[in-house]
């Protein structure tokens, strides 16, 4: 946590991470290839068109669950659970990080998806708050794991037994200081050793107070086989970085880009795009900033953007939550704004001047038409003091807010979008309540409530309420391929108690597995920030 800043709100926010301003985007003159596809009409699905009524409503059953198993352990858990098959029984297993920031300790754990039994646990020297990604790294038939966190901890471990394949060497001479590692992405083999490489970001210094001067962060490409640094570059605006980098290919004929964010809770920044080749050369001075900071507002871009074709023209677009309270949809053709919503303008309280986003928006099909829609959370207040939050469902075609709810909860997990009742339209699953502020006493209580928004009737019902916080985004998955969905969710104690513990719970849902899962985990169903479309 940040030094010398008391209060539970600070502690919650600290868990989540879990002055030269460059030229505007118009200053970059080098064009990028865009296929010659027809520019779509607006709106993309006018009334009476074939795509205007493809996700119509029908009555479906109420969602219920049966708890299959609950695993518990020491440490805290801010990491989001991801699933992968590790045991050969054709049932997906769960990999997640744990840790205690102040104790400079952590681990990566794997749990048997069938019964919650620990498969292995690998110790680390820092809180492992990022989310796991999977690839073949050590030559056997089982997928392996890379996961990072605080205190420049980044480990590649065997999926078979959790043994360390490699660990990031912070004593290298590439940079004088190393910071926190965020969730990364595997990329194509760059050094011709037959193993995929690891793209990640390193930045953020939790030892500094909110307004203290911050050092710049880095983008890095690391050997998947050995952990050696293949390339490292400084952020082009000299700002810190907290964002997990995302690979972005707008169209199969277009070049793959790397999206990264700069700035933080109290320092301006933006959303940028560069390329793998540029990072490998060690020079991203030509990186293009595609979302600019608001003038005189010292807030950056921290949550990874989501990717979906919002105009139905065959080119993937970007849905960006900024820390200054904007939700921006950018056209993948040229980064122009399709629509923008300033969340503060929709607050019922005219005194709300700050709305900040710690989570990526969920993308799903919440209206009749074929255009993807957006569901997002913002907290009210300015870091590190929050007074509540708002959740919004937004029509992807128009940017119109169709539903919103303001609560006293703090809300940091990313929402999910999955068709849970078989009616052809996605529901929203959200977990809120890392803390709830009661204004009469100015104290927080810690619990978490999972709620389901049925997007046909826009009815919100609670699925459960549990003690402690839930910081990691849950996962909805068919673990055993039996045609029925499961929900994997976590809880953790916070700093209000000296005890530290976590739970991971498997809940079997009365929901049949649909043809596709639109947005079923942190960074989407496939852990890459891209909508799994119908």
Secondary structure, DSSP 4 states (H G I P E B T S, - for coil): --TT--SHHHHHHHHH---PPPPPGGG----------PPPPSSTT-TTSTTTTSS-----PPP-EEEEEEEEEESB--SPPEEE--SSSSS-EEEEEEEETTTTEEEEEEE-TTT--EEEEEEESS---S--EEE--SSSSS-EEEEE-STT-EEEE-TTT--EEEE--TTSSS-S---EE---EEE--SSSSSS-EEEEEEE--TTS-TTS-----EEEEE-TTT--EEEEEE-TTS----PPPEEE-SSTTSPPEEEEE---SSS---EEEE-HHHHHHT--TT-EEEEPPPTT------SPPEEE-SSSSSS-EEEEE-TTSEEEEE-TTT--EEEEEEGGGG-SSTT---EE--SPPEEE--SSSSS-EEEEEEEEEETTEEEEEEEEEE-TTT--EEEEEEESB---SPPEEE--SSSSS-EEEEEE-S-EEETTTTEEE-EEEEEEEETTTTEEEEEEEEESB--S--EEE-TT-SSEEEEEEEEE--TTSS--EEEEEEEEEEEE--S--SB-STTTTTTSSB----
